[in-house]
Amino acid sequence: MKKQPPQISEDKILEASWELLGEEGIEKFSMRRLADRLGIQAPSLYWYFKSKQKLYQRLANQVSIIILEEFDSDGNWKDQLAKFAVTIRSVLCRYPCSTQIMMLTLPLEPDIIRFTNRMLLCVESTPLEQEQKLQAVFTLTNYVLGFVLDDYQDQLNVSAILTKDQGVHPGGEVIRLLDSMSETDAGLFRRMYKSGLYELMGTDGAFEFGLNVILLGIEQVIKEQEK
């Protein structure tokens, strides 16, 4: 007699995966925990996904689809890359641990490939060499992934310290350490930290500044190519 698939759908598995990732993070994520949330036995999940890596691939593919759906392709190459970067960040921030998942997966799903191909099309009209186009796209993508991941990890670190120290924010400890150091070793950073500039990290303004630096760099390379 032919085996029948368990009474669950791939969409429900993906939805439950995002919920679990949001609650417990990727460090504690497992197929067993996911099965418990769905109210099924762990082996039933393997009917749809042969491994946790396969599940991650599909989650990354889902994120790629959403980015492509929300991306506004109007404008020149610079406008398009800027919009792509903003869209990627927006989607990654809405889906828990999606940054880590994107970094853990390979282009083995069709929409992940479509995502990369669409970014390459943004710079296809430029005089950059093919290798430079690829590097430009990867540099921008890595910047966005790193920015979102750094902000996420910073929140985790602060939360862990607050829990350990019963609600005492680590900022005071940082200031005490800075005040104990010499002007040569910590003077500039101390002044910036105390003036609140460190709080700008992870903000829209900080993201836009870094994005603009990358775009201006690509633009400068293009100008040199056109000489």
C-alpha positions as CSV (number, residue, x, y, z in Angstrom):
1,M,0.0,0.0,0.0
2,K,1.4,3.4,-1.0
3,K,2.4,5.7,1.9
4,Q,0.3,8.8,2.3
5,P,1.8,12.2,3.2
6,P,1.1,13.5,6.8
7,Q,-1.9,15.8,7.2
8,I,0.0,19.0,7.0
9,S,1.1,21.4,4.3
10,E,4.4,22.9,3.3
11,D,3.0,26.4,3.8
12,K,2.0,25.5,7.4
13,I,5.6,24.2,8.0
14,L,7.1,27.4,6.7
15,E,4.7,29.6,8.8
16,A,5.5,27.6,11.9
17,S,9.2,27.8,11.2
18,W,9.1,31.6,11.1
19,E,7.1,31.7,14.4
20,L,9.6,29.4,16.1
21,L,12.6,31.4,14.8
22,G,11.0,34.6,16.1
23,E,10.5,33.1,19.6
24,E,13.6,31.1,20.1
25,G,16.2,32.2,17.5
26,I,18.1,30.1,15.1
27,E,20.4,28.7,17.8
28,K,17.6,26.7,19.3
29,F,15.8,25.9,16.1
30,S,15.4,22.2,15.4
31,M,13.2,19.9,13.4
32,R,12.0,18.3,16.7
33,R,11.0,21.6,18.2
34,L,9.2,22.5,14.9
35,A,7.3,19.2,14.9
36,D,6.2,19.8,18.5
37,R,4.8,23.2,17.5
38,L,2.9,21.6,14.7
39,G,1.6,18.8,16.8
40,I,3.2,16.0,14.7
41,Q,6.0,13.6,15.0
42,A,9.4,14.8,13.8
43,P,9.7,12.1,11.0
44,S,6.6,13.6,9.4
45,L,8.5,16.7,8.6
46,Y,11.0,14.7,6.6
47,W,8.2,13.9,4.2
48,Y,8.5,17.5,3.0
49,F,12.0,18.4,3.9
50,K,14.8,15.8,3.9
51,S,16.9,17.9,6.4
52,K,17.0,21.1,8.3
53,Q,19.2,22.5,5.6
54,K,16.6,21.8,2.9
55,L,14.0,23.7,5.1
56,Y,16.4,26.6,5.3
57,Q,16.8,26.6,1.6
58,R,13.0,26.9,1.2
59,L,12.8,29.6,3.8
60,A,15.5,31.6,1.9
61,N,13.6,31.0,-1.3
62,Q,10.5,32.4,0.3
63,V,12.4,35.5,1.4
64,S,13.8,36.0,-2.1
65,I,10.3,35.9,-3.5
66,I,9.0,38.6,-1.2
67,I,12.0,40.8,-1.9
68,L,11.4,40.5,-5.7
69,E,7.7,41.2,-5.3
70,E,8.3,44.4,-3.3
71,F,11.3,45.7,-5.3
72,D,10.5,48.8,-7.4
73,S,12.7,48.6,-10.5
74,D,12.2,52.2,-11.7
75,G,15.2,54.5,-12.1
76,N,18.8,54.3,-13.2
77,W,21.3,51.7,-11.9
78,K,22.0,53.7,-8.8
79,D,18.4,54.2,-7.9
80,Q,17.7,50.5,-8.5
81,L,20.5,49.3,-6.3
82,A,19.5,51.7,-3.6
83,K,15.9,50.5,-3.7
84,F,17.0,46.9,-3.8
85,A,19.1,47.4,-0.7
86,V,16.3,49.1,1.2
87,T,13.9,46.4,0.2
88,I,16.2,43.6,1.3
89,R,16.7,45.2,4.7
90,S,13.0,45.8,5.1
91,V,12.1,42.1,4.4
92,L,14.9,40.7,6.5
93,C,13.9,42.8,9.5
94,R,10.3,41.4,9.2
95,Y,11.3,37.7,9.1
96,P,13.2,36.5,12.2
97,C,16.7,35.1,11.6
98,S,16.2,35.4,7.8
99,T,19.6,37.1,7.6
100,Q,21.3,34.1,9.1
101,I,19.3,31.7,6.9
102,M,20.3,33.6,3.7
103,M,23.9,33.4,4.8
104,L,23.6,29.7,5.5
105,T,22.1,28.7,2.1
106,L,23.4,28.2,-1.4
107,P,21.6,29.2,-4.7
108,L,19.9,25.9,-5.0
109,E,16.4,27.3,-5.2
110,P,15.0,29.0,-8.3
111,D,13.9,32.3,-6.6
112,I,17.2,32.7,-4.9
113,I,18.8,32.6,-8.4
114,R,16.1,35.0,-9.7
115,F,16.9,37.3,-6.8
116,T,20.7,37.4,-7.6
117,N,20.0,37.7,-11.3
118,R,17.7,40.7,-10.8
119,M,20.3,42.5,-8.8
120,L,22.8,41.9,-11.6
121,L,20.4,43.4,-14.1
122,C,20.5,46.6,-12.1
123,V,24.2,47.2,-13.2
124,E,24.0,45.4,-16.5
125,S,23.8,48.8,-18.4
126,T,27.0,50.1,-16.7
127,P,30.4,49.9,-18.4
128,L,31.7,47.7,-15.5
129,E,33.5,44.5,-16.3
130,Q,31.4,41.4,-15.7
131,E,33.6,40.5,-12.7
132,Q,33.1,44.0,-11.3
133,K,29.3,43.8,-11.7
134,L,29.3,40.6,-9.7
135,Q,31.5,42.1,-7.0
136,A,29.4,45.3,-6.8
137,V,26.2,43.3,-6.2
138,F,27.9,41.0,-3.7
139,T,29.4,43.9,-1.8
140,L,26.0,45.6,-1.6
141,T,24.3,42.4,-0.5
142,N,26.9,41.6,2.1
143,Y,26.6,45.1,3.5
144,V,22.9,44.8,4.0
145,L,23.1,41.3,5.5
146,G,25.9,42.4,7.8
147,F,24.0,45.5,8.9
148,V,20.9,43.7,9.8
149,L,22.7,40.8,11.5
150,D,24.9,43.2,13.5
151,D,21.8,45.1,14.7
152,Y,20.1,41.8,15.6
153,Q,23.1,40.5,17.5
154,D,23.5,43.8,19.4
155,Q,19.9,43.6,20.6
156,L,20.5,40.0,21.7
157,N,23.7,41.0,23.6
158,V,22.0,43.8,25.4
159,S,19.0,41.6,26.2
160,A,21.3,38.9,27.6
161,I,23.2,41.4,29.8
162,L,19.9,43.0,31.1
163,T,18.6,39.5,32.0
164,K,21.9,38.5,33.7
165,D,22.3,41.8,35.6
166,Q,18.6,42.2,36.5
167,G,17.8,45.1,34.3
168,V,21.0,47.1,34.6
169,H,21.8,48.5,31.1
170,P,25.5,47.8,30.0
171,G,25.9,51.4,29.0
172,G,27.0,52.4,32.5
173,E,29.7,49.7,32.5
174,V,31.0,50.8,29.1
175,I,31.3,54.4,30.4
176,R,33.2,53.3,33.5
177,L,35.6,51.3,31.4
178,L,36.1,54.3,29.0
179,D,36.7,56.6,31.9
180,S,39.4,54.3,33.2
181,M,41.3,54.4,29.9
182,S,43.8,57.1,28.7
183,E,43.0,59.8,26.2
184,T,45.4,58.1,23.7
185,D,43.6,54.7,23.9
186,A,40.0,55.8,24.2
187,G,39.6,59.6,23.9
188,L,37.9,59.9,20.6
189,F,35.6,56.9,21.1
190,R,34.8,58.1,24.7
191,R,33.6,61.5,23.4
192,M,31.5,59.9,20.6
193,Y,30.0,57.3,23.0
194,K,29.1,59.9,25.6
195,S,27.6,62.2,23.0
196,G,25.2,59.5,22.0
197,L,26.6,58.8,18.6
198,Y,26.9,55.1,19.3
199,E,23.0,55.0,19.6
200,L,22.9,55.8,15.8
201,M,24.2,52.4,15.0
202,G,21.4,50.3,13.4
203,T,19.3,53.3,12.5
204,D,17.9,54.2,9.1
205,G,20.4,57.1,8.9
206,A,23.3,54.8,9.6
207,F,22.1,52.4,7.0
208,E,21.6,55.1,4.4
209,F,25.1,56.5,5.0
210,G,26.8,53.1,4.5
211,L,24.7,52.5,1.4
212,N,25.6,55.8,-0.1
213,V,29.3,55.1,0.5
214,I,29.0,51.9,-1.5
215,L,27.0,53.5,-4.3
216,L,29.5,56.4,-4.6
217,G,32.3,53.9,-4.7
218,I,30.7,52.0,-7.6
219,E,30.0,55.3,-9.3
220,Q,33.6,56.3,-9.0
221,V,34.7,53.0,-10.6
222,I,32.3,53.5,-13.4
223,K,33.7,57.0,-14.0
224,E,37.2,55.6,-14.2
225,Q,36.0,53.0,-16.7
226,E,34.5,55.7,-18.9
227,K,37.8,57.7,-19.1
